[in-house]
Every structure is written in structure tokens, then in C-alpha cells.
Amino acid sequence: MKGIVFREFLDLVEEKFGLEMVDEIITKSDLESGGAYTSIGTYSFSEMLQLLQHLSAKTNISIDNLLLIYGEHLFAVLGNSYPGLLETYADPIEMLASIEDHIHIEVRKIYPDAELPTFIVEERTENSLVMIYKSSRAMHHFGLGLMNKTFEYFNSSATIVLEKIKEDGTEVKFIINKN
């Protein structure tokens, strides 16, 4: 997992819960990195999982909800860092449908060894989208946070339903209907 993901996560934790919380979740975790992340470095997903588990235990916020909040946070960061990418699209459905064929290609240009989830578009209309998410990391709520902010960016809203295809969350169907 790329270091930028860790750095932004810890920035979010500091912003929402304070620097002491960042220190506490790092200290409680058994991190090979010691909790020091560079944006371009690559780190084990187990480190992110430990940080999430300790934050969840300390805040009584579920890991899924923490991932949702983090996805929403990261959308703003990415939007500020890469505004040209967002400006490529006129509509949230169009943008979400292009995750695999455009957005992930651009991410790989910056981070060639990034391990990204797969999004397969099953159905698409002007106002709806059905996508299958596949990832061994089961961070679908992170994706949901990014999707929520995508609609907000376009001054739009949607109903997004998550259906687990695999109980462990490694395959999930997103059913998106623009309001």
C-alpha cells in the first residue's frame, strides 16, 4: 500500500482526533515502518489494518465508518492535488464509470507499483451505474466515501447501495442511482 495513503490517513486522524491519538495508535501497533511513511514508499496493508483497528477501539467508530470518512477526506486531497483529472468529467456517473479505464491508469503513472482495486462496470445508463468492486483488502467503504464525494463535487446526489457478493467484502456490488 502506498505511503501517501498512510500519510493522509494519519493527517485525517490528527485533524479529527488530535496528535495524541495519532501517537497512541502508532504506539499500540506493531509497525515494521515504525509509523514513518513517505508518500512514494510501499508498506504492508497489515499496518493500515492495525492503525484502523486501534483507532476503532479507541473511538468506538466501526472500521467501515472510519474507511468511509477517510474516503471522503481523500477525495478532497486528490481533488486539490489533481484538479485537472476531475475537470475531465462533466458528470459523476461518467467519472465513476471511468475508474478502471482512466483514473487508475493515471494513478499508475504516478505510482507504478500501486495495488489498486478492480472496478467492473456491469450496467450503465445516464443516471445509474452498477459496478463490481474486487480487492483482497475489502476496503469497499473507502470506495463508498470517494463515491459520495464524487457526487457532491458535481453538485449532485445519489443513492448508493452496497451488496456484498463475498461475505468477507472482497467482492461487492455498488448499485448507484443518481437522484
GIQUIHU-V634093 format. One record per residue. N is the residue number from 1. RES is the residue in one letter. PSI is psi as a letter, one per 30 degrees, with the letter a starting at -180 (none if undefined). OMEGA is omega as a letter, one per 30 degrees, with the letter a starting at -180 (none if undefined). D_LAST is the distance of its C-alpha to the last C-alpha in whole Angstrom. Layout:
# GIQUIHU-V634093
[[N;RES;PSI;OMEGA;D_LAST] [N;RES;PSI;OMEGA;D_LAST]]
This chain:
# GIQUIHU-V634093
[[1;M;k;a;34] [2;K;k;a;34] [3;G;e;l;36] [4;I;e;l;33] [5;V;e;l;31] [6;F;e;a;33] [7;R;e;a;34] [8;E;e;l;30] [9;F;e;l;30] [10;L;e;l;33] [11;D;e;l;32] [12;L;e;l;29] [13;V;e;l;32] [14;E;e;a;34] [15;E;e;a;31] [16;K;e;a;30] [17;F;f;l;33] [18;G;l;a;36] [19;L;e;l;39] [20;E;e;l;41] [21;M;e;l;38] [22;V;e;a;38] [23;D;e;a;41] [24;E;e;a;41] [25;I;e;l;39] [26;I;e;a;41] [27;T;e;a;44] [28;K;f;a;43] [29;S;l;l;42] [30;D;i;a;44] [31;L;k;l;43] [32;E;e;a;45] [33;S;f;a;44] [34;G;g;a;45] [35;G;g;l;41] [36;A;j;a;42] [37;Y;k;l;40] [38;T;l;a;40] [39;S;e;a;36] [40;I;f;l;38] [41;G;l;l;40] [42;T;k;a;39] [43;Y;l;a;39] [44;S;k;l;38] [45;F;f;l;35] [46;S;f;l;37] [47;E;e;l;38] [48;M;e;a;34] [49;L;e;l;34] [50;Q;e;l;37] [51;L;e;l;35] [52;L;e;a;32] [53;Q;e;a;34] [54;H;e;l;36] [55;L;e;l;34] [56;S;e;a;32] [57;A;e;a;35] [58;K;e;a;36] [59;T;f;a;33] [60;N;g;l;32] [61;I;k;a;28] [62;S;l;l;27] [63;I;e;l;28] [64;D;e;l;24] [65;N;e;l;23] [66;L;e;l;25] [67;L;e;l;24] [68;L;e;l;20] [69;I;e;a;22] [70;Y;e;l;24] [71;G;e;l;21] [72;E;e;l;19] [73;H;e;a;23] [74;L;e;l;24] [75;F;e;l;21] [76;A;e;l;22] [77;V;e;a;25] [78;L;e;l;25] [79;G;e;l;23] [80;N;e;a;26] [81;S;e;a;28] [82;Y;i;a;27] [83;P;e;l;25] [84;G;e;l;26] [85;L;e;l;24] [86;L;e;a;20] [87;E;f;l;21] [88;T;f;a;22] [89;Y;k;l;18] [90;A;f;a;16] [91;D;k;a;13] [92;P;e;l;12] [93;I;e;l;12] [94;E;e;a;15] [95;M;e;a;16] [96;L;e;l;15] [97;A;f;a;17] [98;S;g;a;20] [99;I;e;a;21] [100;E;e;a;24] [101;D;f;l;25] [102;H;e;a;25] [103;I;e;a;24] [104;H;e;l;26] [105;I;e;l;29] [106;E;e;l;29] [107;V;e;a;29] [108;R;f;l;32] [109;K;e;a;34] [110;I;e;a;34] [111;Y;i;a;34] [112;P;f;a;36] [113;D;g;l;37] [114;A;k;l;33] [115;E;j;a;32] [116;L;l;l;28] [117;P;l;l;26] [118;T;k;l;25] [119;F;j;a;22] [120;I;k;l;22] [121;V;j;l;19] [122;E;e;a;20] [123;E;k;l;17] [124;R;k;l;15] [125;T;a;l;13] [126;E;e;a;12] [127;N;g;l;8] [128;S;l;a;9] [129;L;k;l;12] [130;V;k;a;15] [131;M;k;l;17] [132;I;k;l;21] [133;Y;k;l;22] [134;K;k;l;26] [135;S;k;l;28] [136;S;f;a;31] [137;R;f;l;30] [138;A;h;l;27] [139;M;h;a;25] [140;H;e;l;22] [141;H;f;l;20] [142;F;e;l;21] [143;G;e;l;19] [144;L;e;l;16] [145;G;e;l;17] [146;L;e;l;17] [147;M;e;l;14] [148;N;e;a;12] [149;K;f;l;14] [150;T;e;l;14] [151;F;e;l;10] [152;E;e;l;12] [153;Y;e;a;14] [154;F;g;a;12] [155;N;h;a;11] [156;S;l;l;7] [157;S;l;a;6] [158;A;l;l;5] [159;T;k;a;7] [160;I;j;l;10] [161;V;k;l;13] [162;L;k;l;16] [163;E;j;l;19] [164;K;k;l;23] [165;I;e;l;25] [166;K;k;a;28] [167;E;e;a;28] [168;D;f;l;29] [169;G;g;l;26] [170;T;f;l;28] [171;E;k;a;25] [172;V;k;l;22] [173;K;k;l;19] [174;F;k;l;15] [175;I;j;a;13] [176;I;k;l;9] [177;N;j;l;6] [178;K;k;a;4] [179;N;none;none;0]]
